[in-house]
Amino acid sequence: MSDLITTKQVREALALAKQLLVSDTRIGRILGDPGTGKTAISKLLPSLMSNCVRVCVWDGITQKSLLQQLANALTVQNEIGTTDALMKRCINNCADKLILVDEANHLGRHHFEKLRHLADEGGAAILLVGTDLQTLPFKDGRTKIYLAQMQRRIGTKQMFTQVMSKVDEISAYVL
């Protein structure tokens, strides 16, 4: 990631990540359109923060696969087993870690609830990175009641990425 320019968005993302680690409600999100640098930021943050891990999810990921990815990122000794066993291992190994979840727009309410539980019971900070599609389950009448706790924990702890303007690009190279 040495070719990534430290832009205003990178600085804002780093500040948000650090804020999550000291917040009482340790969940936040980075939203933006495709191609605005969200994934680049999510790959950079672990290199800037020693207590940060990153997982990237995909369309159709199961809850168990999410937990296996998290267990691997958290270097849990055994990343196999039941969903419940994986959840317990992740809870026991995530305190004071920032967990970045890239492509979070592919997650459903059950995934979000597991991540909220890692924050509430395991002491992790969670940073959801993805498009605005990740907000849909929080607004859907069928699922928003289940996600109300997580939505309250996110609150204002979010940022929006956008395509870098020519002025931003020129000033980043000059600095």
LOLUM-291456 format. One record per residue: residue in one letter; x, y, z of N, C-alpha, C in turn. Coordinates in Angstrom, 2 decimals, decimal comma. Each point is the difference from the previous one (the first is absolute). Layout:
<recs>
REC; A; X; Y; Z; X; Y; Z; X; Y; Z
...
</recs>
This chain:
<recs>
REC; M; 0,83; -1,19; 0,00; -0,83; 1,19; 0,00; 0,87; 1,26; 0,00
REC; S; 1,26; -0,13; -0,34; 0,89; 1,14; 0,05; -0,36; 1,07; -1,03
REC; D; -0,77; -0,35; -1,03; -0,37; 0,98; -1,00; -1,27; 0,76; 0,36
REC; L; -0,60; -0,27; 1,15; -1,21; 0,70; 0,40; 0,37; 1,37; 0,55
REC; I; -0,71; 0,99; -0,48; 0,23; 1,38; 0,44; -0,76; 0,23; 1,30
REC; T; 0,64; 0,62; 0,97; -0,67; 0,32; 1,25; -0,88; 1,22; -0,23
REC; T; -1,25; -0,27; -0,30; -0,97; 1,06; -0,30; -0,78; 0,38; 1,24
REC; K; -0,85; 0,99; -0,16; -0,89; 0,40; 1,08; -0,88; -1,18; 0,41
REC; Q; -0,45; -0,79; -0,96; -0,85; -1,16; 0,32; 0,75; -1,05; 0,80
REC; V; 1,26; -0,21; -0,31; 0,81; -0,96; 0,77; 0,16; 0,50; 1,43
REC; R; 0,27; 1,28; 0,16; 0,15; 0,58; 1,35; -1,32; -0,09; 0,78
REC; E; -1,13; 0,26; -0,68; -1,30; -0,10; 0,65; -0,29; -1,44; 0,42
REC; A; 0,32; -0,95; -0,86; -0,22; -1,42; 0,32; 0,85; -0,43; 1,19
REC; L; 1,24; 0,44; 0,05; 0,88; -0,32; 1,13; -0,55; 0,61; 1,29
REC; A; -0,47; 1,23; -0,08; -0,58; 0,64; 1,19; -1,26; -0,74; 0,46
REC; L; -0,83; -0,42; -0,95; -1,21; -0,76; 0,34; 0,38; -1,32; 0,66
REC; A; 0,97; -0,69; -0,57; 0,45; -1,28; 0,55; 0,50; 0,17; 1,44
REC; K; 0,78; 1,02; 0,24; 0,52; 0,25; 1,35; -1,12; 0,38; 0,96
REC; Q; -0,98; 0,76; -0,49; -1,14; 0,38; 0,83; -0,80; -1,22; 0,43
REC; L; -0,18; -0,96; -0,91; -0,76; -1,21; 0,32; 0,64; -0,77; 1,14
REC; L; 1,32; -0,02; 0,04; 0,71; -0,78; 1,02; -0,18; 0,57; 1,41
REC; V; -0,36; 1,27; 0,11; -0,18; 0,61; 1,32; -1,47; 0,32; 0,30
REC; S; -0,86; -0,26; -0,93; -1,42; 0,30; 0,15; -0,69; -1,04; 0,88
REC; D; -1,07; 0,42; 0,65; -0,83; -0,95; 0,75; -0,79; -0,88; -0,95
REC; T; -0,39; 0,54; -1,13; -0,74; -0,74; -1,02; 0,92; -0,15; -1,19
REC; R; 0,63; -1,14; -0,11; 1,18; -0,19; -0,84; -0,29; -0,49; -1,42
REC; I; -1,01; 0,54; -0,64; -0,32; -0,40; -1,36; -0,13; 1,25; -0,88
REC; G; 0,61; -0,05; -1,18; -0,09; 1,10; -0,93; -0,02; -0,52; -1,42
REC; R; -0,12; 0,91; -0,95; 0,00; -0,45; -1,39; 0,57; 1,05; -0,94
REC; I; 0,55; -0,52; -1,09; 0,47; 0,81; -1,11; -0,86; -0,39; -1,19
REC; L; -0,68; 0,98; -0,56; -0,87; -0,22; -1,14; 0,50; 0,79; -1,20
REC; G; -0,28; -0,50; -1,18; 0,35; 0,74; -1,20; -0,34; -0,78; -1,25
REC; D; -0,05; 0,70; -1,09; -0,26; -0,64; -1,29; 1,19; -0,86; -0,40
REC; P; -0,22; -0,93; -0,93; 1,13; -0,80; -0,51; 1,09; 0,91; -0,59
REC; G; 1,24; -0,37; 0,25; 1,12; 0,74; -0,57; 0,40; 1,26; 0,74
REC; T; -0,46; 0,16; 1,23; 0,34; 1,22; 0,75; 1,09; -0,22; 1,05
REC; G; 0,61; -1,18; 0,01; 1,14; -0,22; 0,87; -0,27; -0,75; 1,29
REC; K; -1,20; -0,52; 0,17; -0,34; -0,69; 1,25; 0,89; -1,21; 0,25
REC; T; 0,15; -0,85; -1,00; 0,82; -1,20; 0,18; 1,47; 0,38; 0,21
REC; A; 0,48; 0,98; -0,74; 1,39; 0,45; 0,19; 0,22; 0,47; 1,43
REC; I; -0,96; 0,74; 0,54; 0,09; 0,45; 1,39; -0,03; -1,19; 0,94
REC; S; -0,91; -0,97; -0,27; -0,10; -1,16; 0,91; 1,25; -0,86; -0,03
REC; K; 0,72; 0,02; -1,10; 1,26; -0,74; -0,06; 1,15; 0,76; 0,64
REC; L; -0,08; 1,32; 0,00; 1,06; 0,82; 0,58; -0,07; 0,04; 1,53
REC; L; -1,19; 0,10; 0,56; -0,13; 0,18; 1,45; 0,73; -1,07; 0,82
REC; P; -0,07; -1,29; -0,36; 0,75; -0,98; 0,81; 1,51; 0,24; 0,00
REC; S; 0,53; 0,60; -1,06; 1,43; 0,29; 0,00; 0,34; 1,23; 0,85
REC; L; -0,99; 0,81; 0,31; 0,20; 1,19; 0,83; -0,33; -0,24; 1,47
REC; M; -0,73; -1,09; 0,27; -0,46; -0,28; 1,36; 0,30; -1,46; 0,32
REC; S; 0,82; -0,24; 1,00; 0,41; -1,36; 0,33; -1,15; -0,86; 0,54
REC; N; -1,03; 0,62; 0,52; -1,11; -0,75; 0,58; -1,20; -0,08; -0,95
REC; C; 0,25; 0,10; -1,30; -1,06; 0,00; -1,01; 0,12; -1,22; -0,90
REC; V; -1,13; -0,69; -0,21; -0,05; -1,12; -0,93; -1,08; 0,28; -1,04
REC; R; 0,14; -0,61; -1,16; -0,93; 0,23; -1,10; -0,51; -1,32; -0,56
REC; V; -1,29; -0,04; -0,26; -0,58; -1,11; -0,75; -0,82; 0,61; -1,13
REC; C; -0,07; -0,73; -1,09; -0,80; 0,43; -1,13; -1,04; -1,09; -0,26
REC; V; -1,27; 0,40; 0,01; -1,08; -0,96; -0,17; -0,51; 0,03; -1,44
REC; W; -0,85; -0,93; -0,32; -0,50; -0,13; -1,37; -1,50; -0,28; 0,03
REC; D; -0,61; 0,17; -1,16; -1,42; -0,27; -0,14; -0,29; -1,47; 0,33
REC; G; -0,90; -0,23; 0,92; -0,37; -1,36; 0,37; 0,83; -0,60; 1,11
REC; I; 0,89; 0,76; 0,62; 0,82; -0,55; 1,08; -0,89; -0,47; 1,14
REC; T; 0,35; -1,14; 0,55; -0,77; -0,51; 1,13; 0,53; 0,61; 1,30
REC; Q; -0,80; -0,12; 1,04; 0,44; 0,50; 1,30; 1,25; -0,75; 0,47
REC; K; 0,03; -1,29; -0,26; 1,14; -0,81; 0,42; 1,26; 0,43; -0,77
REC; S; -0,13; 0,24; -1,31; 1,16; 0,44; -0,78; 0,52; 1,35; 0,49
REC; L; -0,91; 0,89; 0,37; 0,41; 1,29; 0,56; 0,81; -0,22; 1,27
REC; L; -0,49; -0,86; 0,87; 0,71; -0,27; 1,25; 1,33; -0,72; -0,24
REC; Q; 0,06; -0,86; -1,01; 1,27; -0,65; -0,34; 1,01; 1,04; -0,49
REC; Q; -0,45; 0,93; -0,82; 0,89; 1,07; -0,46; 0,48; 0,84; 1,17
REC; L; -0,91; 0,34; 0,89; 0,37; 0,79; 1,18; 0,98; -0,76; 0,89
REC; A; -0,27; -1,28; 0,22; 0,90; -0,81; 0,84; 1,40; -0,03; -0,61
REC; N; 0,07; -0,15; -1,31; 1,30; -0,01; -0,68; 0,70; 1,36; 0,15
REC; A; -0,74; 1,08; -0,21; 0,59; 1,34; 0,12; 0,45; 0,30; 1,43
REC; L; -0,75; -0,50; 0,96; 0,34; 0,21; 1,41; 1,04; -1,01; 0,50
REC; T; 0,48; -0,83; -0,90; 0,97; -1,07; 0,29; -0,46; -0,90; 1,15
REC; V; -1,26; -0,36; -0,04; -0,54; -0,96; 0,95; 0,62; -1,36; -0,33
REC; Q; 0,37; -0,74; 1,02; 0,70; -1,27; -0,19; -0,75; -0,97; -0,90
REC; N; -1,30; -0,10; 0,17; -0,78; -0,99; -0,73; -1,15; 0,69; -0,70
REC; E; 0,07; 0,10; -1,32; -1,05; 0,71; -0,73; -1,03; -0,96; -0,62
REC; I; -0,09; -1,19; 0,56; -1,03; -0,93; -0,43; -0,93; -0,28; 1,17
REC; G; -1,15; -0,56; -0,30; -0,96; -0,32; 1,05; -1,36; 0,57; -0,34
REC; T; -0,89; -0,12; 0,95; -1,36; 0,51; -0,21; 0,00; 1,52; 0,01
REC; T; -1,09; 0,57; -0,46; -0,15; 1,45; 0,03; 0,12; 0,52; 1,43
REC; D; -0,64; -0,70; 0,93; 0,07; 0,42; 1,41; 1,42; -0,06; 0,55
REC; A; 0,73; -1,07; -0,33; 1,38; -0,13; 0,48; 0,89; 1,10; -0,59
REC; L; -0,20; 0,29; -1,28; 0,78; 1,07; -0,64; -0,31; 1,35; 0,63
REC; M; -1,28; 0,24; 0,28; -0,39; 1,27; 0,61; 0,66; 0,16; 1,36
REC; K; 0,00; -1,05; 0,79; 0,63; 0,07; 1,33; 1,50; 0,28; -0,12
REC; R; 0,66; -0,64; -0,95; 1,44; 0,22; -0,18; 0,27; 1,44; -0,45
REC; C; -0,83; 0,50; -0,90; 0,19; 1,38; -0,47; -0,22; 0,98; 1,15
REC; I; -1,04; -0,23; 0,80; -0,27; 0,88; 1,16; 1,20; 0,01; 0,94
REC; N; 0,61; -1,14; 0,21; 1,13; -0,09; 0,92; 1,30; 0,58; -0,56
REC; N; 0,00; 0,36; -1,28; 1,24; 0,49; -0,63; -0,14; 1,35; -0,69
REC; C; -1,07; 0,72; 0,25; -0,20; 1,24; -0,75; 0,05; 1,27; 0,84
REC; A; 0,25; -0,10; 1,28; 0,01; 1,18; 0,87; 1,01; 1,03; -0,50
REC; D; -0,46; 1,24; -0,07; 0,83; 1,14; -0,40; 0,59; -0,13; -1,40
REC; K; -0,63; -0,80; -0,84; 0,40; -0,10; -1,41; -1,01; 0,76; -0,84
REC; L; 0,47; 0,58; -1,08; -0,90; 0,60; -0,98; -0,18; -1,02; -1,11
REC; I; -1,24; -0,41; -0,22; -0,32; -0,95; -1,06; -0,62; 0,76; -1,15
REC; L; 0,69; 0,05; -1,12; -0,51; 0,63; -1,22; -0,71; -1,07; -0,82
REC; V; -1,20; 0,27; -0,41; -0,75; -0,93; -0,84; -0,27; 0,70; -1,33
REC; D; 0,79; -0,36; -1,02; -0,15; 0,61; -1,32; -1,11; -0,72; -0,76
REC; E; -0,68; 0,73; -0,86; -1,14; -0,50; -0,78; -1,17; -0,38; 0,91
REC; A; -0,16; 0,75; 1,09; -1,04; -0,29; 0,99; -1,41; 0,09; -0,58
REC; N; -0,13; 0,57; -1,18; -1,32; 0,05; -0,64; -0,52; -1,39; -0,35
REC; H; 0,86; -1,02; 0,06; -0,42; -1,38; -0,27; -0,54; -0,71; 1,25
REC; L; 0,01; 0,67; 1,13; -0,42; -0,64; 1,24; -1,49; 0,20; 0,27
REC; G; -0,57; -0,94; 0,73; -1,39; 0,08; 0,42; -0,10; 0,22; 1,50
REC; R; -1,23; 0,03; 0,47; -0,21; 0,34; 1,42; 0,67; -0,97; 0,96
REC; H; 0,07; -1,27; -0,35; 0,63; -0,98; 0,90; 1,50; 0,23; 0,09
REC; H; 0,62; 0,37; -1,12; 1,44; 0,33; 0,01; 0,24; 1,24; 0,87
REC; F; -0,84; 1,04; -0,22; 0,16; 1,24; 0,76; -0,16; -0,26; 1,50
REC; E; -0,93; -0,87; 0,37; -0,20; -0,30; 1,41; 1,22; -0,70; 0,59
REC; K; 0,63; -0,87; -0,75; 1,22; -0,65; 0,50; 1,11; 1,03; 0,21
REC; L; 0,13; 0,92; -0,93; 1,02; 1,04; 0,14; -0,29; 0,91; 1,19
REC; R; -1,27; 0,34; 0,19; -0,38; 0,82; 1,17; 0,35; -0,74; 1,29
REC; H; -0,22; -1,29; 0,01; 0,31; -0,80; 1,19; 1,51; 0,01; 0,29
REC; L; 0,82; -0,03; -1,06; 1,45; 0,09; 0,20; 0,39; 1,33; 0,64
REC; A; -0,70; 1,05; -0,38; 0,27; 1,31; 0,60; -0,49; 0,04; 1,45
REC; D; -1,23; -0,44; 0,21; -0,60; 0,09; 1,33; 0,65; -0,94; 1,02
REC; E; 0,22; -1,24; -0,41; 0,49; -1,00; 0,95; 1,50; -0,27; -0,09
REC; G; 0,56; 0,23; -1,18; 1,42; -0,27; -0,17; 0,90; 1,21; 0,11
REC; G; -0,59; 1,19; -0,02; 0,80; 1,22; 0,11; 0,69; 0,41; -1,27
REC; A; -0,48; -0,49; -1,15; 0,58; 0,39; -1,28; -0,63; 1,30; -0,47
REC; A; 0,72; 0,70; -0,85; -0,57; 1,12; -0,75; -0,25; -0,53; -1,41
REC; I; -1,14; 0,33; -0,57; -0,39; -0,51; -1,31; -0,13; 1,17; -0,96
REC; L; 0,65; -0,10; -1,16; -0,12; 1,02; -1,03; -0,50; -0,67; -1,27
REC; L; -1,23; 0,30; -0,37; -0,64; -0,56; -1,18; 0,32; 0,88; -1,20
REC; V; 0,50; -0,59; -1,06; 0,41; 0,75; -1,19; -0,78; -0,54; -1,19
REC; G; -0,66; 0,88; -0,74; -0,73; -0,45; -1,17; -0,86; 1,09; -0,59
REC; T; -0,83; -0,40; -0,94; -0,89; 0,96; -0,66; -1,20; 0,27; 0,90
REC; D; -0,81; 0,93; -0,44; -1,20; 0,37; 0,73; -0,99; -1,16; 0,12
REC; L; 0,19; -1,05; -0,79; -0,88; -1,16; 0,09; 0,04; -0,64; 1,39
REC; Q; 1,09; 0,19; 0,74; 0,07; -0,60; 1,32; -0,99; 0,64; 0,97
REC; T; -0,52; 1,16; -0,33; -0,97; 0,65; 0,89; -1,43; -0,51; -0,21
REC; L; -0,26; -0,71; -1,09; -1,37; -0,44; -0,30; -0,62; -0,88; 1,08
REC; P; 0,71; -1,02; 0,53; -0,63; -0,80; 1,07; -0,37; 0,82; 1,23
REC; F; 0,70; 1,12; 0,21; -0,28; 0,85; 1,16; -1,27; 0,83; -0,20
REC; K; -0,45; 0,11; -1,26; -1,19; 0,78; -0,34; -1,21; -0,87; -0,34
REC; D; 0,24; -1,24; -0,33; -1,06; -0,91; -0,42; -0,90; -0,32; 1,18
REC; G; -1,30; 0,17; -0,19; -0,97; -0,24; 1,07; 0,05; -1,40; 0,56
REC; R; 0,45; -0,97; -0,79; 0,06; -1,39; 0,47; 1,21; -0,26; 0,88
REC; T; 1,06; 0,79; -0,12; 1,24; -0,30; 0,73; 0,49; 1,14; 0,89
REC; K; -0,53; 1,22; -0,18; 0,58; 1,13; 0,74; -0,13; -0,14; 1,51
REC; I; -1,06; -0,66; 0,47; -0,15; -0,18; 1,44; 1,13; -0,87; 0,57
REC; Y; 0,44; -0,97; -0,80; 1,08; -0,87; 0,44; 1,35; 0,72; 0,01
REC; L; 0,12; 1,02; -0,82; 1,28; 0,70; -0,14; 0,01; 1,36; 0,72
REC; A; -1,05; 0,28; 0,76; -0,09; 1,29; 0,68; 1,17; 0,22; 0,95
REC; Q; 0,40; -1,05; 0,74; 1,11; 0,15; 0,93; 1,29; 0,37; -0,74
REC; M; 0,24; -0,68; -1,11; 1,22; 0,28; -0,75; -0,04; 1,40; -0,59
REC; Q; -1,16; 0,40; -0,53; -0,14; 1,34; -0,58; 0,30; 1,06; 1,05
REC; R; -0,47; -0,20; 1,21; 0,26; 0,97; 1,07; 1,48; 0,05; 0,34
REC; R; 0,67; -1,12; -0,08; 1,43; -0,03; 0,31; 0,82; 0,71; -1,09
REC; I; -0,47; -0,08; -1,23; 0,68; 0,70; -1,09; -0,18; 1,50; 0,17
REC; G; -1,25; 0,42; 0,19; -0,30; 1,42; 0,20; 0,63; 0,86; -1,08
REC; T; 0,81; 0,95; 0,43; 0,65; 0,92; -0,95; 1,41; -0,45; -0,36
REC; K; 0,41; -1,14; 0,47; 1,37; -0,45; -0,25; 0,10; -0,62; -1,40
REC; Q; -0,08; 0,86; -1,00; 0,09; -0,47; -1,37; 0,60; 1,09; -0,87
REC; M; 0,52; -0,43; -1,11; 0,53; 0,94; -0,98; -0,39; -0,47; -1,39
REC; F; 0,03; 0,93; -0,93; -0,39; -0,28; -1,37; 1,18; 0,32; -0,92
REC; T; 0,38; -0,97; -0,81; 1,08; 0,23; -0,95; -0,57; 0,53; -1,30
REC; Q; 0,85; 0,70; -0,73; -0,38; 0,51; -1,30; 1,21; 0,01; -0,91
REC; V; -0,25; 0,09; -1,28; 1,10; 0,03; -0,96; 0,87; 1,21; 0,30
REC; M; 1,31; -0,21; -0,04; 0,94; 1,07; 0,29; -0,10; 1,08; -1,07
REC; S; -0,13; 1,25; 0,43; -0,04; 1,11; -0,94; 1,40; 0,28; -0,52
REC; K; 0,10; 0,70; -1,09; 1,31; 0,36; -0,57; 0,82; 0,81; 1,00
REC; V; -0,66; 0,90; 0,72; 0,71; 0,82; 1,00; 0,58; -0,89; 1,09
REC; D; -0,80; -0,98; 0,50; 0,50; -0,93; 1,02; 1,17; -0,80; -0,53
REC; E; -0,12; -0,47; -1,24; 1,04; -0,82; -0,60; 1,30; 0,77; -0,15
REC; I; -0,10; 1,23; -0,51; 1,19; 0,85; -0,20; 0,63; 0,34; 1,34
REC; S; -0,83; 0,38; 0,99; 0,58; 0,38; 1,29; 0,64; -1,19; 0,71
REC; A; -0,55; -1,20; -0,18; 0,59; -1,19; 0,61; 1,37; -0,28; -0,58
REC; Y; 0,16; 0,18; -1,30; 1,29; -0,24; -0,62; 1,01; 1,07; 0,37
REC; V; -0,46; 1,25; 0,13; 0,90; 1,10; 0,33; 0,49; -0,14; 1,43
REC; L; -0,91; -0,39; 0,91; 0,38; -0,16; 1,41; 0,91; -1,19; 0,15
</recs>
